[in-house]
Amino acid sequence: MPVGPPSEWVKGSRMGLRDSWKHFRRGRIGARALAISVILAVSAGIVVITSPTRPTALWSTGYTWPLAAHPEASDPVSRTGGLYVDPDNQPTAWVRDNPTDPRSAEIRRGIADLPIGRWFLGNWDESQVARKYTSDAQRVQRLPVLVLYNMPQRDCGGYSSGGAGDEGSYRSWVDGVVRGVGSRPALVIVEPDALAGISCLDQAGQERRLRLLSYVVNQFATRAPATWVYLDAGHSSWVDPPTMADRLIRAGVGEARGFALNVSNYQSTQVNVGYGQAVASQLEEHGIQARFVIDTSRNGSGGNTTEWCNPPGQRVGVSPRLGGADGLDLQLWARPPGESDGQCGISPSAPPGAFVPSVAFTLLTGSDPPGWVFGLEAPSNLWHMLQSGQTPRPW
């Protein structure tokens, strides 16, 4: 994304994450109006399914479904019995390191015990990381979620600028991650905001991005046959369905399972379902059958906020699970709730990408522990410090 908004965009939905994360920008006003009109027409048909079983072991189970009697080699859901809980995500690590913090039990139950996607950000060892991550999940018959985020010219100089230095480096990195996943079951979300925010690039840059996205999809299709790949398609208030469908086609969605919506954003599941169905309908007109997933990690307030950076009044969304509406494969938590979008909103001091327990606790409960102040670090003896008049160290 560019540092400043192009003239045809309203102020962006933006989120920053330390060194390498993503942000969102609102779509054009006309596109948003079109998307909303389509959404209102189709979203009334949503059918919510019942919640799967709660996990019993932190890193060996997630929410579960019955193992298939006759699993299909190319269907990762049929080859697994639930989503994988990553033992190394930030909420889990924080809970493990802060067992006496008064918020720890709530954050463990509401966030750390749930399956959350693992982000791959361009590190040199991510082929080995992908191999271990998917192998650990396969060992317990669970389905891991990977989010790839290393596109050249990522964020166009904004909060999440970075990515691979050139096309060759990116292809080599993709090759390594695909090799690491191999034939093991996995779900992969490809490059959040790369398509929705492609307008920040010149024509040559746009062509390169589409070429690289197609390369990612093709490599997984040919070398990782048990992986379902979803190209990121922004969210319901960003790009109109016909435009997004055209971009998805040019990015190779015909070889993918489909597309992902609302990654790291706050738009409601209901409007994203309507938007996803509208995009899928556009793709079907071109002979492409595509399904979609929605990130529900932080959209539980039910509204469609235009604020993007640690906005107040937000809640965790529905827990990760299969289905929920026509065309919807899964509702996932791609982004760990409680990670800061930047030094803004209800977390004015925490850097982007940092796990902020006060934000996590508020997303879960809508309130803070007695005496708590936003932006202050919670040591293990927080209550003793408060009672004795000491001040916790600012972030």
PyMOL commands that set and color helices and strands:
alter all, ss='L'
color gray80, all
select helices_A, chain A and resi 29-45+90-97+104-112+126-139+155-157+167-181+198-200+203-223+241-250+253-255+269-284+357-365+382-387
alter helices_A, ss='H'
color red, helices_A
select strands_A, chain A and resi 118-120+145-148+186-190+227-232+258-261+291-295+321-322+328-332
alter strands_A, ss='S'
color yellow, strands_A
deselect
rebuild
show_as cartoon
